[in-house]
Each structure stands twice: as C-alpha cells, then as structure tokens.
Amino acid sequence: MAVTVVLSYPMQCGYPGPGPVVVTFPSQERLPKRIPASAVLVGGHPAGAVSVSGRSVQVNWTSTKPQVMCDVIAEGALKLVFGRAAGLGNPLRVGGYTVRATKGIVAFSAPFTIQAA
C-alpha cells in the first residue's frame, strides 16, 4: 500500500525548510521495523533518512535553502509519499483512524476511513 501525506503550512517562497517530519500512524496501522529511505519521497525526491520508532516514522531530507529568498510568505505544501516498498499496511478492521504529523512546532492531523470491500 502507498500512503501520501501532504502538509500545508506557511512557507517563505515555497521553501519547506529543513526536516525532519515525524508521521505518527494509528496503533492499528501495520508498520515495518525499518523503512528504506528510497521508499519515501519528499517533494518528489528520495528521503535522506527514515527511522521507525514504535508508531512514529521520522523522515529527514537534505533541503538546500535557496541563496536568494524572496519576501513572500504564503501557504505551501510539502508532500511525502510512502511507496509500496515502505511496507505499510492498512488496519485490518473497518473504521475511522487518524494519522498525525509534526514538523518542528507545527502539528497536523487527518482522518481516514477503512471500508469493507
């Protein structure tokens, strides 16, 4: 299963800032003990490092700050894609769940639903 997480927050000139992002999955989500960095894309590029601790996955990346930055601060989006090679598995039971993420002091949460086939 592939999972896409999109975090929307104020960015200067679309620059997402340095990592990490910590994504916390519900306890019912099936997580591997290890996720290869190549299995996670950050803004379309492979993650620099990925570590799993309990229900949380920390995603780091190398993000070079532009040498010249504009003064525009506007809502931007940081997209993380956990590909099939990440080894994530949906909860086995039908129901509503919440995935959470943090980037620095900013916290995010989003519900998702597993339905019967």
N, C-alpha and C positions, 0 to 999 in steps of 0.2 A: 504494500500500500504506500502511496506517496501522500505527503502532507505539505500543504503550503501555508505559511504563516506570513501575513502582511501587517507590519506595524506602521501606523500613521502617526506622525508627530512633527512638531516644528523643526525644520532644518534650515541651515544657512546655505542658500544656493543649491539645495538638493543634496548637500553633503551629509551623510547619515552619522558622521562622527565615528570614532573608533569603537570596537567591540569591547566587551562581549555582550551577547544577548543570552539570557537564560530562559529557556522554554520549559515550563512545568506541565507535564501531562497528568490527566486524572489517574488515580490508582488502578483503574480498570484497563487502562491502555497497556498493551504488551510492548515492553521496551527491551532491546538487547542490552547486554552489559557493556558493549562497546559499539560505537558508530564511526566508521571511517570518515575522515574529513572530506574525501572525494565524493561521499554520498550526500553531502549537504551543499547547496548553492546559496550564496549570499549575494543578492543583487546580480545574479547570473554568473557569478564566479565561484569556484570551489572555496569552501571554508578553509581557513588557515589551520584550525584545530577544533576538534569536537570532543567533549568529555561527558560521560554519563555518571550521575550520582543519584542513586535512588530513582525518583520520578522526574528529575530535572536533567536537562541537556544544555550544556554551555557551549555556545558557538562563538568562536573567535575568528577574526579575519584581519587581513592587512589592508588598511584603507589609508592611502596617502592623501593627506589634506592638500587640496589644490594650492599652488603657490600664490595665486591671485584669487581672493574671495570677494564676491560681491557683498552688498549690504542687505540683500533681500532675505528675510526670514519668513518662510511660508510652510504650510503643511506639505510634508513629503512622505514617501512610503519606502520602507525597507522590506524587501521580500526575501524570505528564507524558504527554500524548498528542500524538504527531506525526501530524497528519491527512494525508490523501492529498495535499493542496496542498503539503506539505513536500517532496514529490518523492523520497522514499526508495525504493530498490529492493532486493529480496531478492538475495542472492548467486545467481549463475547455476548453481552446481554443488550437487548433493545433498551434505549433510554436516552436521557439527556445528560450531557457531560460538559465540562468547561476546561479549556486549555488556557494557561496563564503564561505571561512572558514579562520579563523586566529588562530594561536597558538603562543602566545607571539608576537614577531615581524615578524613572518613568515606569509605571506598571500598566499592563494591558491584560484583558481577559476577553474570551469569546466562547459562546456556547456552540456545541454541535450536537447533532442527534443521530443515533444509530437506529435504523428502522428495520423491521422484518422484511425479508426478501419476498 
